[in-house]
Amino acid sequence: MHKRTQILILAIIAVFCLLYLRLIHLQVVESGRFTVLAVENAAKLVPDPAPRGVIYDRQGRVMVDNRPIFSLRILPYVLSSKSEEQRRWILDYLSRLLGERIDPKVSATEPIIVKDNIPLDRAIQIEEQKGALEGVLVYSRPVRRYPYEKIGSHLLGHVGEIEAAELERMRGGGYRMGDVVGKDGVEKIYDHYIRGRDGGKRVEVDAFGTPTRILETVDSVPGADMTLTIDLDIQQVAEAALGQQEGAVVVMDAHSGEVLAIASYPNFDPNIFTDSRENWRWKMLERENHPFMNRALAIYPPGSIFKVITLTAALEEGIADPEEIIECNGSYKVHNRIAKCWLEGGHGPITVKEGLVWSCDVVFYELGKRLGADLLEKYCKAYGLGQRSGIDLPQEKMGFVPNSKWKEKKLKEPWYNGDSINYGIGQGFVQVTPLQMAVLYAALATGNIIRPYVVKEIRNGAGEVVYKGEPQIVGKAPVSPENLALIRSLLREVVLRGTGVATRFTGIPAAGKTGTAENPGEPHAWFICYAPFDKPEIVIASFVAHGEHGDRASAYVARDILKWYKLNRVTRDFPPDGPFSQYIVQRGKYNVPYRGNPRSD
């Protein structure tokens, strides 16, 4: 018995020690956490959402701002204190006013949103009857407004309520369930700058959840305002020139990398995301061809616009002379394969340099065969292909440039000469984005490989610059000055007398290259150019999916943009081949309405 008593006493002491240690842990170690929980149990936060920052174009025109919408809320604990007759009168009045049955669960302790986005006149009527509608609140919150609707939708993006996966990823940034965040475009990339800081009232409640007094009021802080590099005029012209053709357009400052316009079609109206979820789903059911995909950042086979890389590699590696003559009879034989030139019957005897002007496939079949996969990959990578450009937008694809080891590893096959001739004309495995090709042709125009960007600066409410986009040169064009000068002159000849004559007009001298890329279905159409030729200002990358012919569909798009640019950004007439130093360029002074049509002339 003595031993049993000792064991019992020791067990009781051990239990009390454990309880004592647990009390110390709860009251000392975790006191802060439980204090917060106690406060939250005794108080409810009535939020006051902060408006997101306004987004402007480069000339200060509003592209995105905010508008208020009104929601109808009911306080169930107030309604439950009313008589059955009073409660029924209030609910019937609201039902008649809003045209739908209003019948909330009065047992809930939290405010209930019974109708979102109610018309302003209905909100005013409810406020006018506030005395008789005790327990009914009209709540105002800011939502995004995109005044130009579909214009720049992929660039700007849209907003929506944060999802569980996003919350888990961004919890450290102060995000909470129910927050509205950017879902795409600059709204997403710069969300932490432009989202603002919510305010609200912390209200003490009793055990039943009924408010008793206001403990604290915190003012909301609006988000920082953003200025884009985008020129709204050029953006509208680019989208009008592209029209309802599936494709993309990029217009970029050739020297700084500032994107002046970036268009993609099909597009969408970001304003639909301020409607109810049911309305959003209904509208999206009518959409086809992936309207949320930014085709300016998506990958496609480049076709003949790639030939400048093949020519660069051939000249730099010394495997071809510009004056070398190659016989084009309309086809090229590799073992048992016959590869056709786009010109039936062929170009006849043609020099390597004229092969670029007339986009002769046979010339570039031969150059591709001489170079092989690994040399072509070397120059692709040097020009920035096969990697992201670094633009401050989501969705950008890396593209793909193959080499011989990749094919052996991935496809378990050796690299054949047939693969090389495809590579030489921008077909086969190679994939690029319209933006990458704009950067590449900017490198040909200036000698520098630049990082494109779309946000010029962000300023907080005090007017302080909290972010500034800066031009950034990330490399040099992998070509000697002599060979670069030759390639530039050939690109000018493409527009003057070659496959790019659709963009030739007395107004602004351009240099560029057409491309027709084979793929399942009708071929894709490309045209990339820079202008003016001898002192480049802008680069235009035009892509029309299944447009068949780069010298027509996509070249017409670029032509209309160049015409508008001449009328609105260049203030003095000049001959098409004169030095640009004679011209005066003033941005934003003249705004002539766009009247072109890519199919009209």
C-alpha positions as CSV (number, residue, x, y, z in Angstrom):
1,M,0.0,0.0,0.0
2,H,2.9,2.4,0.8
3,K,4.4,1.9,-2.7
4,R,1.0,2.4,-4.3
5,T,0.4,5.6,-2.4
6,Q,3.8,6.9,-3.5
7,I,3.1,6.1,-7.1
8,L,-0.3,7.9,-6.9
9,I,1.2,11.0,-5.3
10,L,3.9,11.1,-8.0
11,A,1.3,10.8,-10.7
12,I,-0.8,13.6,-9.2
13,I,2.4,15.8,-9.0
14,A,3.2,15.0,-12.7
15,V,-0.3,15.9,-13.9
16,F,-0.2,19.2,-12.0
17,C,3.2,20.0,-13.4
18,L,2.0,19.3,-16.9
19,L,-1.1,21.5,-16.3
20,Y,1.1,24.3,-14.9
21,L,3.5,24.1,-17.9
22,R,0.5,24.2,-20.2
23,L,-0.9,27.3,-18.4
24,I,2.5,29.0,-18.8
25,H,2.5,28.2,-22.5
26,L,-1.0,29.5,-23.1
27,Q,-0.7,32.6,-20.9
28,V,2.9,33.6,-21.7
29,V,4.1,32.0,-24.9
30,E,0.9,32.3,-26.9
31,S,-0.7,35.3,-25.1
32,G,-0.4,37.5,-28.2
33,R,-2.2,35.1,-30.5
34,F,-5.1,34.5,-28.0
35,T,-5.3,38.3,-27.4
36,V,-5.9,38.8,-31.1
37,L,-8.5,36.0,-31.2
38,A,-10.3,37.4,-28.2
39,V,-10.4,40.9,-29.8
40,E,-11.7,39.4,-33.1
41,N,-14.4,37.5,-31.2
42,A,-15.5,40.7,-29.5
43,A,-15.3,42.9,-32.5
44,K,-16.2,42.7,-36.2
45,L,-14.5,44.6,-39.1
46,V,-16.8,46.5,-41.4
47,P,-14.4,46.9,-44.4
48,D,-14.0,50.0,-46.6
49,P,-12.2,48.7,-49.8
50,A,-9.5,51.0,-51.2
51,P,-9.9,52.1,-54.8
52,R,-7.2,50.7,-57.1
53,G,-4.8,53.1,-58.8
54,V,-5.7,54.8,-62.1
55,I,-3.9,53.6,-65.2
56,Y,-2.9,56.3,-67.8
57,D,-1.4,56.1,-71.3
58,R,1.9,57.9,-72.0
59,Q,0.0,61.2,-72.7
60,G,-2.0,61.1,-69.5
61,R,-5.3,59.8,-70.8
62,V,-7.2,57.5,-68.5
63,M,-7.3,53.9,-69.7
64,V,-8.5,52.3,-66.4
65,D,-10.2,54.0,-63.4
66,N,-12.9,53.1,-60.8
67,R,-16.6,53.5,-60.5
68,P,-18.8,52.9,-57.5
69,I,-21.3,50.0,-57.4
70,F,-24.0,49.5,-54.8
71,S,-24.9,46.4,-52.9
72,L,-27.9,45.7,-50.7
73,R,-27.0,44.3,-47.2
74,I,-29.3,43.2,-44.5
75,L,-28.5,42.9,-40.8
76,P,-30.3,39.7,-39.7
77,Y,-30.0,40.4,-36.0
78,V,-31.8,43.7,-36.4
79,L,-34.6,42.2,-38.5
80,S,-35.0,39.4,-36.0
81,S,-35.8,41.9,-33.3
82,K,-38.8,43.2,-35.4
83,S,-42.3,41.9,-35.3
84,E,-43.3,39.5,-38.0
85,E,-45.5,42.1,-39.6
86,Q,-42.7,44.7,-39.7
87,R,-40.2,42.2,-41.1
88,R,-42.5,41.1,-43.8
89,W,-43.2,44.7,-44.9
90,I,-39.5,45.5,-45.2
91,L,-38.8,42.3,-47.3
92,D,-41.8,42.8,-49.5
93,Y,-40.9,46.4,-50.2
94,L,-37.3,45.4,-51.2
95,S,-38.7,42.6,-53.4
96,R,-41.0,45.0,-55.3
97,L,-38.3,47.6,-55.6
98,L,-35.6,45.2,-57.0
99,G,-37.9,43.0,-59.0
100,E,-36.9,39.7,-57.2
101,R,-37.7,37.9,-54.1
102,I,-35.7,39.0,-51.0
103,D,-35.9,36.6,-48.1
104,P,-32.6,36.2,-46.1
105,K,-32.0,33.8,-43.3
106,V,-32.7,36.0,-40.2
107,S,-30.8,33.5,-38.0
108,A,-27.4,34.6,-39.3
109,T,-25.2,36.9,-37.2
110,E,-23.2,38.5,-40.0
111,P,-24.4,41.1,-42.5
112,I,-25.8,39.4,-45.7
113,I,-25.4,40.7,-49.2
114,V,-28.7,40.0,-50.8
115,K,-28.3,41.9,-54.0
116,D,-25.1,43.1,-55.7
117,N,-24.6,45.9,-58.3
118,I,-28.1,47.4,-57.8
119,P,-29.0,50.4,-60.0
120,L,-28.2,53.9,-58.6
121,D,-31.8,55.0,-58.6
122,R,-32.8,52.0,-56.5
123,A,-30.0,52.7,-54.1
124,I,-31.2,56.3,-53.7
125,Q,-34.8,55.1,-53.1
126,I,-33.6,52.7,-50.4
127,E,-31.6,55.5,-48.7
128,E,-34.6,57.8,-48.8
129,Q,-36.6,55.2,-46.9
130,K,-33.8,54.5,-44.4
131,G,-35.9,55.4,-41.4
132,A,-38.5,52.8,-42.3
133,L,-36.0,50.2,-43.4
134,E,-34.1,49.6,-40.2
135,G,-31.6,46.8,-40.6
136,V,-31.2,47.4,-44.4
137,L,-27.9,49.0,-45.6
138,V,-26.8,50.2,-49.0
139,Y,-23.1,49.5,-49.3
140,S,-20.9,51.2,-51.9
141,R,-17.6,49.8,-53.1
142,P,-15.3,50.8,-56.0
143,V,-14.9,48.5,-59.0
144,R,-12.7,48.7,-62.1
145,R,-13.9,50.6,-65.1
146,Y,-12.3,50.2,-68.5
147,P,-13.7,53.1,-70.6
148,Y,-12.3,51.8,-73.9
149,E,-13.8,48.4,-73.3
150,K,-11.9,45.9,-75.5
151,I,-9.0,48.2,-76.4
152,G,-5.8,46.9,-74.8
153,S,-7.6,44.2,-72.9
154,H,-4.7,41.7,-72.9
155,L,-2.3,44.5,-72.0
156,L,-4.4,45.9,-69.1
157,G,-5.8,42.6,-67.9
158,H,-8.7,42.3,-65.5
159,V,-9.4,41.9,-61.8
160,G,-11.3,39.3,-59.7
161,E,-11.7,37.9,-56.2
162,I,-8.6,36.2,-54.9
163,E,-8.7,32.4,-55.2
164,A,-7.5,29.9,-52.6
165,A,-4.3,29.0,-54.5
166,E,-3.5,32.6,-55.0
167,L,-4.1,33.4,-51.4
168,E,-1.8,30.6,-50.3
169,R,0.9,32.0,-52.6
170,M,0.5,35.7,-51.7
171,R,-0.5,35.5,-48.1
172,G,2.8,37.1,-47.0
173,G,1.9,40.2,-49.0
174,G,-1.0,41.1,-46.8
175,Y,-3.7,39.5,-49.0
176,R,-6.9,38.1,-47.4
177,M,-9.8,36.1,-48.5
178,G,-12.3,38.3,-50.4
179,D,-9.7,40.7,-51.7
180,V,-9.9,41.8,-55.3
181,V,-6.6,41.2,-57.2
182,G,-5.3,41.5,-60.7
183,K,-5.8,38.4,-62.8
184,D,-3.9,39.3,-66.0
185,G,-1.9,42.1,-67.7
186,V,-0.4,45.0,-65.8
187,E,-3.3,44.6,-63.3
188,K,-1.6,41.3,-62.2
189,I,2.1,42.1,-62.5
190,Y,1.9,45.4,-60.6
191,D,-1.0,44.5,-58.3
192,H,1.0,45.1,-55.1
193,Y,1.5,48.8,-56.2
194,I,-2.0,49.6,-57.5
195,R,-4.2,47.7,-55.1
196,G,-4.2,50.2,-52.2
197,R,-4.8,49.5,-48.6
198,D,-8.3,48.8,-47.3
199,G,-9.7,50.6,-44.3
200,G,-12.9,50.2,-42.4
201,K,-14.5,50.3,-38.9
202,R,-13.9,47.8,-36.1
203,V,-17.2,47.5,-34.3
204,E,-17.6,45.9,-30.8
205,V,-20.4,43.3,-30.8
206,D,-22.2,41.5,-28.0
207,A,-22.6,37.7,-27.6
208,F,-25.3,37.7,-30.2
209,G,-23.2,39.6,-32.7
210,T,-25.2,42.9,-32.3
211,P,-23.0,46.0,-32.7
212,T,-22.6,48.0,-29.5
213,R,-19.9,50.7,-30.3
214,I,-17.2,51.6,-32.9
215,L,-13.8,50.8,-31.5
216,E,-11.6,52.1,-34.4
217,T,-11.9,53.8,-37.8
218,V,-9.1,53.3,-40.4
219,D,-9.1,55.3,-43.6
220,S,-8.5,53.4,-46.8
221,V,-5.5,54.4,-48.9
222,P,-6.0,54.4,-52.7
223,G,-3.5,52.5,-54.8
224,A,-0.7,54.1,-56.7
225,D,-1.4,55.5,-60.2
226,M,0.4,54.0,-63.2
227,T,1.6,55.5,-66.4
228,L,2.1,53.2,-69.4
229,T,4.4,53.5,-72.3
230,I,1.4,52.8,-74.5
231,D,0.2,55.5,-76.9
232,L,-3.6,55.1,-76.8
233,D,-3.9,56.5,-80.4
234,I,-1.5,54.0,-81.8
235,Q,-3.1,51.2,-79.7
236,Q,-6.5,52.1,-81.3
237,V,-5.0,52.2,-84.8
238,A,-3.3,48.9,-84.3
239,E,-6.5,47.2,-83.2
240,A,-8.5,48.8,-85.9
241,A,-5.9,47.7,-88.6
242,L,-5.9,44.1,-87.2
243,G,-9.7,44.2,-87.2
244,Q,-11.4,40.8,-86.6
245,Q,-8.5,38.8,-88.0
246,E,-7.0,36.4,-85.5
247,G,-3.6,37.6,-84.7
248,A,-1.4,40.2,-83.0
249,V,0.4,43.5,-83.4
250,V,3.3,44.9,-81.5
251,V,4.5,48.5,-82.0
252,M,7.6,49.4,-80.2
253,D,10.1,52.2,-79.9
254,A,13.1,50.8,-81.7
255,H,15.7,52.4,-79.3
256,S,14.2,52.3,-75.8
257,G,12.0,49.2,-75.9
258,E,8.9,51.2,-74.9
259,V,5.9,49.3,-76.2
260,L,3.6,51.9,-77.9
261,A,0.9,49.3,-78.7
262,I,0.3,45.6,-78.2
263,A,-2.9,44.2,-79.6
264,S,-4.3,40.7,-79.8
265,Y,-7.5,39.3,-81.3
266,P,-9.9,37.7,-80.3
267,N,-10.1,40.0,-77.3
268,F,-12.6,40.6,-74.5
269,D,-14.2,43.4,-72.5
270,P,-12.7,43.5,-69.0
271,N,-15.8,45.3,-67.7
272,I,-17.6,41.9,-67.8
273,F,-15.8,40.9,-64.6
274,T,-17.6,43.5,-62.6
275,D,-20.9,41.8,-63.4
276,S,-22.3,38.8,-61.5
277,R,-20.6,35.4,-62.0
278,E,-23.7,34.1,-63.8
279,N,-23.6,37.0,-66.3
280,W,-19.8,36.5,-66.8
281,R,-20.3,32.8,-67.6
282,W,-23.2,33.5,-70.0
283,K,-21.1,35.9,-71.9
284,M,-18.0,33.7,-72.0
285,L,-20.1,30.8,-73.5
286,E,-20.5,32.8,-76.7
287,R,-16.7,33.3,-77.0
288,E,-14.4,31.2,-79.2
289,N,-10.8,30.9,-80.1
290,H,-9.4,31.6,-76.5
291,P,-10.1,35.3,-76.1
292,F,-7.9,35.5,-73.0
293,M,-4.8,34.3,-74.8
294,N,-2.4,37.1,-75.6
295,R,-1.3,36.2,-79.1
296,A,1.5,38.8,-79.1
297,L,3.2,36.6,-76.5
298,A,2.2,33.2,-77.9
299,I,4.4,30.9,-80.1
300,Y,4.1,30.3,-83.8
301,P,6.4,29.1,-86.6
302,P,8.1,32.2,-88.1
303,G,8.5,31.3,-91.7
304,S,10.4,33.7,-93.9
305,I,10.8,36.5,-91.3
306,F,13.4,34.1,-89.8
307,K,15.6,34.3,-92.9
308,V,17.5,37.3,-91.5
309,I,18.9,35.0,-88.8
310,T,20.0,32.4,-91.4
311,L,21.6,35.2,-93.5
312,T,23.3,36.6,-90.5
313,A,24.8,33.2,-89.6
314,A,25.9,32.5,-93.2
315,L,27.6,35.9,-93.5
316,E,29.3,35.8,-90.1
317,E,30.4,32.2,-90.4
318,G,31.8,32.8,-93.9
319,I,29.9,30.0,-95.5
320,A,28.3,32.2,-98.2
321,D,29.2,35.4,-100.1
322,P,26.4,38.0,-100.7
323,E,27.2,37.9,-104.4
324,E,27.2,34.1,-104.7
325,I,24.7,32.9,-107.3
326,I,22.4,30.0,-106.5
327,E,20.2,28.4,-109.1
328,C,16.5,28.3,-108.2
329,N,14.4,26.3,-110.5
330,G,11.5,26.1,-108.1
331,S,12.6,23.2,-106.0
332,Y,15.5,21.8,-103.9
333,K,16.4,18.2,-103.6
334,V,17.8,16.6,-100.4
335,H,18.3,12.9,-100.9
336,N,14.8,11.6,-102.0
337,R,13.0,14.7,-100.8
338,I,11.9,17.6,-103.1
339,A,11.4,20.9,-101.2
340,K,9.5,23.5,-103.2
341,C,10.2,27.3,-103.5
342,W,7.1,29.5,-102.9
343,L,7.5,30.9,-106.5
344,E,6.3,28.2,-108.9
345,G,9.0,27.8,-111.6
346,G,11.6,29.4,-109.4
347,H,13.6,32.6,-109.4
348,G,16.3,31.4,-111.8
349,P,19.9,32.3,-111.0
350,I,19.8,34.5,-107.9
351,T,22.4,35.9,-105.6
352,V,22.3,35.2,-101.9
353,K,21.5,38.8,-101.1
354,E,18.7,39.0,-103.7
355,G,17.4,35.8,-102.1
356,L,16.4,37.8,-99.0
357,V,14.8,40.6,-101.1
358,W,12.6,38.0,-103.0
359,S,12.4,35.6,-100.1
360,C,13.7,32.7,-102.3
361,D,13.3,29.5,-100.4
362,V,15.9,27.6,-102.4
363,V,18.6,30.1,-101.4
364,F,17.8,29.6,-97.7
365,Y,17.4,25.8,-98.1
366,E,21.0,25.8,-99.2
367,L,22.2,28.2,-96.5
368,G,20.4,26.1,-93.8
369,K,22.0,22.9,-95.1
370,R,25.4,24.5,-94.9
371,L,24.9,25.9,-91.4
372,G,23.2,23.0,-89.7
373,A,21.2,23.0,-86.5
374,D,23.9,24.0,-84.0
375,L,25.1,27.2,-85.8
376,L,21.6,28.3,-86.4
377,E,20.7,27.7,-82.8
378,K,23.8,29.8,-81.8
379,Y,22.5,32.9,-83.7
380,C,18.9,32.4,-82.6
381,K,20.0,32.5,-79.0
382,A,22.3,35.5,-79.7
383,Y,19.3,37.4,-81.1
384,G,17.2,36.5,-78.0
385,L,15.1,33.7,-79.4
386,G,14.3,30.7,-77.2
387,Q,14.1,32.8,-74.1
388,R,11.7,35.3,-72.6
389,S,12.2,39.0,-73.6
390,G,11.6,40.1,-70.0
391,I,8.5,42.2,-70.8
392,D,6.5,43.2,-67.7
393,L,3.4,41.2,-68.7
394,P,2.3,37.6,-67.9
395,Q,1.7,34.9,-70.4
396,E,5.0,35.4,-72.3
397,K,6.2,32.1,-73.9
398,M,9.9,31.3,-74.4
399,G,9.5,30.0,-77.9
400,F,11.9,27.2,-79.0
401,V,15.1,26.9,-81.0
402,P,16.2,23.3,-81.6
403,N,19.7,21.8,-81.9
404,S,21.0,18.4,-82.9
405,K,21.4,17.1,-79.3
406,W,17.8,18.0,-78.5
407,K,16.4,15.9,-81.4
408,E,18.6,12.9,-80.5
409,K,17.4,13.1,-76.9
410,K,13.8,14.0,-77.4
411,L,12.9,12.2,-80.6
412,K,15.6,9.5,-80.6
413,E,16.6,10.4,-84.1
414,P,19.7,12.0,-85.6
415,W,19.5,15.5,-87.1
416,Y,19.0,15.3,-90.9
417,N,19.8,17.7,-93.7
418,G,16.0,17.8,-94.3
419,D,15.7,19.3,-90.8
420,S,18.4,21.9,-91.6
421,I,16.7,23.1,-94.8
422,N,13.4,23.5,-92.8
423,Y,15.3,25.4,-90.1
424,G,16.9,27.8,-92.7
425,I,13.5,29.1,-93.8
426,G,12.0,29.3,-90.3
427,Q,10.0,26.1,-90.5
428,G,10.2,22.8,-88.7
429,F,10.8,22.8,-84.9
430,V,11.5,26.5,-84.4
431,Q,8.8,28.6,-82.6
432,V,8.8,32.4,-81.9
433,T,6.5,35.0,-80.5
434,P,5.5,38.3,-82.3
435,L,7.1,40.2,-79.5
436,Q,10.4,38.3,-79.9
437,M,10.5,39.2,-83.6
438,A,9.8,42.8,-82.9
439,V,12.8,42.8,-80.5
440,L,14.9,41.0,-83.2
441,Y,14.1,43.5,-85.9
442,A,14.7,46.4,-83.5
443,A,18.2,44.9,-83.0
444,L,18.7,44.9,-86.8
445,A,17.5,48.6,-86.9
446,T,19.7,49.8,-84.0
447,G,22.4,47.2,-83.4
448,N,21.1,46.7,-79.8
449,I,19.0,44.0,-78.3
450,I,16.6,45.7,-75.9
451,R,14.2,44.6,-73.1
452,P,10.7,45.7,-74.0
453,Y,8.5,47.2,-71.3
454,V,5.0,48.6,-70.9
455,V,5.0,50.5,-67.6
456,K,6.7,53.9,-67.6
457,E,6.3,54.9,-64.0
458,I,4.1,54.4,-60.9
459,R,3.4,57.3,-58.4
460,N,1.8,57.0,-55.0
461,G,-0.8,59.4,-53.6
462,A,1.9,61.9,-52.5
463,G,3.2,62.1,-56.1
464,E,6.4,60.1,-55.3
465,V,7.7,57.8,-58.0
466,V,7.7,54.3,-56.4
467,Y,8.6,52.5,-59.7
468,K,10.2,53.6,-62.9
469,G,10.6,51.6,-66.1
470,E,14.0,52.2,-67.7
471,P,15.4,51.3,-71.1
472,Q,17.7,48.4,-70.9
473,I,20.1,47.1,-73.5
474,V,20.6,43.4,-72.9
475,G,23.0,42.6,-75.7
476,K,24.3,43.5,-79.2
477,A,23.2,42.2,-82.5
478,P,25.5,39.2,-83.4
479,V,26.6,40.7,-86.7
480,S,29.5,42.9,-87.9
481,P,28.8,46.5,-88.8
482,E,29.4,45.7,-92.5
483,N,27.0,42.7,-92.6
484,L,24.4,44.6,-90.6
485,A,24.5,47.5,-93.0
486,L,24.0,45.0,-95.9
487,I,21.1,43.3,-94.2
488,R,19.4,46.7,-93.5
489,S,19.8,47.7,-97.1
490,L,18.2,44.4,-98.2
491,L,15.3,44.8,-95.9
492,R,14.8,48.3,-97.4
493,E,14.8,46.7,-100.9
494,V,12.1,44.2,-99.7
495,V,9.7,47.1,-99.3
496,L,10.9,49.1,-102.3
497,R,10.7,46.3,-104.9
498,G,10.4,42.9,-103.2
499,T,7.7,40.9,-101.3
500,G,6.9,43.9,-99.0
501,V,5.8,46.4,-101.6
502,A,2.4,46.6,-100.0
503,T,3.9,48.9,-97.3
504,R,5.6,51.1,-99.8
505,F,4.1,54.6,-100.0
506,T,5.4,58.2,-100.3
507,G,5.3,59.1,-96.7
508,I,7.7,57.2,-94.5
509,P,10.5,54.9,-95.7
510,A,10.3,51.5,-94.1
511,A,12.5,48.3,-94.1
512,G,11.1,44.9,-93.3
513,K,10.4,41.3,-94.2
514,T,7.3,39.3,-95.1
515,G,6.7,35.7,-93.9
516,T,4.3,32.9,-94.8
517,A,4.6,30.1,-92.2
518,E,3.2,26.7,-93.0
519,N,1.2,25.0,-90.3
520,P,-1.9,22.8,-90.0
521,G,-4.6,24.7,-91.9
522,E,-4.0,27.8,-93.9
523,P,-0.5,29.4,-93.5
524,H,0.2,32.1,-91.0
525,A,1.0,35.6,-92.3
526,W,3.8,37.8,-90.9
527,F,5.2,41.2,-91.6
528,I,7.9,42.8,-89.5
529,C,9.3,46.2,-90.3
530,Y,11.0,49.3,-88.8
531,A,10.7,52.9,-89.9
532,P,12.1,55.4,-91.0
533,F,14.7,53.3,-92.7
534,D,17.8,55.4,-92.1
535,K,16.9,56.7,-88.6
536,P,14.6,54.1,-87.0
537,E,11.8,55.3,-84.7
538,I,9.4,52.4,-84.4
539,V,9.2,48.7,-85.1
540,I,6.0,47.0,-86.1
541,A,5.4,43.2,-85.8
542,S,2.2,42.2,-87.5
543,F,0.9,38.6,-87.3
544,V,-2.3,37.2,-88.8
545,A,-3.1,33.6,-88.0
546,H,-4.1,31.6,-91.1
547,G,-3.8,34.8,-93.1
548,E,-2.1,32.9,-95.9
549,H,0.1,35.6,-97.3
550,G,2.4,37.9,-95.4
551,D,2.7,40.3,-98.3
552,R,-1.0,41.0,-98.1
553,A,-2.9,40.3,-94.8
554,S,-0.2,41.3,-92.3
555,A,1.6,43.8,-94.5
556,Y,-1.7,45.7,-94.9
557,V,-1.9,46.0,-91.1
558,A,1.6,47.4,-90.9
559,R,0.9,49.8,-93.8
560,D,-2.1,51.3,-92.1
561,I,-0.2,51.9,-88.9
562,L,2.7,53.5,-90.8
563,K,0.3,55.8,-92.7
564,W,-1.3,56.9,-89.5
565,Y,2.1,57.4,-87.9
566,K,3.1,59.6,-90.8
567,L,0.0,61.8,-90.5
568,N,0.1,62.1,-86.7
569,R,3.7,61.9,-85.6
570,V,5.7,63.2,-88.5
571,T,5.1,66.9,-89.3
572,R,6.9,67.4,-92.6
573,D,6.6,65.7,-96.0
574,F,9.7,64.0,-97.3
575,P,10.7,61.7,-100.2
576,P,10.6,58.0,-99.5
577,D,14.4,57.6,-99.7
578,G,15.6,60.9,-98.2
579,P,17.6,61.1,-95.0
580,F,15.5,61.2,-91.9
581,S,17.7,63.9,-90.4
582,Q,15.7,66.3,-92.6
583,Y,12.4,65.5,-90.9
584,I,10.9,66.9,-87.7
585,V,9.2,64.4,-85.4
586,Q,6.8,65.6,-82.7
587,R,4.9,63.1,-80.7
588,G,1.3,63.7,-79.6
589,K,0.8,67.1,-81.3
590,Y,-1.4,66.0,-84.2
591,N,-4.2,63.6,-83.8
592,V,-5.8,62.7,-87.1
593,P,-8.7,60.2,-86.8
594,Y,-8.0,56.7,-88.2
595,R,-9.9,56.1,-91.4
596,G,-8.0,53.2,-92.9
597,N,-9.1,49.7,-93.7
598,P,-6.7,46.9,-94.2
599,R,-8.7,45.5,-97.1
600,S,-9.8,48.7,-98.8
601,D,-6.9,49.9,-100.9
